[in-house]
Amino acid sequence: MDSGSLVMIITRLFFSAVAAVFAIIIWSRTRDAAWMLIVLGTVSTYAETVYSILGVFGLTQNLFPAIGSVPVIAILVSCLPSIFFIAAFCAFLAKRKPKSAV
């Protein structure tokens, strides 16, 4: 592993960890469904980052069932943040009342 890869791994871990910490702080201060789903999306993004870095080091190979050559957990972990963000946007739109035409 060269120094560029190491710098990328460290910065990716750092910034996703900072985002997860702030998301958890927001989680403790809000009870809004849309915001809680955004928080879950951010935390699951951090989990995806950790999982992918463990994969770079070869620690997650052959541990889970696979579809072809891709582990099922890798598919789930990579899609989970988007699923939470989609749910958050839908929750936000559902609670918004349409403006009446004047």
N, C-alpha and C positions, 0 to 999 in steps of 0.2 A: 504494500500500500504506500503510495507516494504522499508527499506532504499536502498536495492539493486535495486529495480525497479525505485526508484527516481533517483539514480545515473545514471542508464542506460538512463532514459528519458532526464536528463540534459545533459549528454555527447553526446547523439544522436542529440539533438537540437543544441548544441554548434558547433559540427563539421560540421553538415549539413549547419548551418547558415554561418560558415566561408567559406565553399566551395561555397555557393551561392554568398557571397560577392565578392570573387575572380572571380567567373564566370561573374558577372555583370561588374567588372572592365575590364575583357578581352573583354566582349561584346562591351564596348565603344571604344576599341582600334582595333577591327578587323571587316572586312566586308566579311570575308571568310565564305561561306555557311556551310562548315563542322564544323568550330569552333562555329558558331552561334547555330547550332543544338546541339553541345556538351553543350554549355551554357544553352540552353533550357532544355536539359536533366538533368543538375545539378540543375537548379532552380525547375524543376518539382519534382526532388527527395526531395528537401526541402519541397515542398508543400505536398508530400506524407508523409513525416515524421510528419509534423504538423497535417495532417488529422488523421494519425494513433494514435498520442498521444491524440488528442481530442476524438478519439474513446475509448481509455483507460479510459478516464475520463467520458465517457458516454454522451458526448455532441453532437454526430452525429447520435445517434440512432433514427430510425424511421423518419428521415428527408427527405429521398430520396426513390424513388421506388426501389424495390429489385427484384433480380432473386433468387428465393428460399429464403435463409436467408441472402444473401450477397447483400448489396446495390450496385446499378449500378455505383455510383460515386466511390465506393471503388475499383471496378474492373478497372475503367478508370484511376484513380489516381495511382494505383499500376503498370499499364502497360505503362503509358505515358512516364516515363523516358527511358524505353527500346526502345520504338518506336522512340524517338528522337535520341538515340544512334545508332540504326540501320540506321536511315536516314542519320546521320552524317557520318557513316562509308561508306555508299553507295555514298554519295556526295564526300567524299575523294577519293574513288576508281574511281569514274567517271571522276574526273579531272586529275587523274594520267595518263600519257601517257605510253603505254607499251614500254619497252626498245627494240630497234631493235636488231635482232640477228646479230652478227658479224661473 
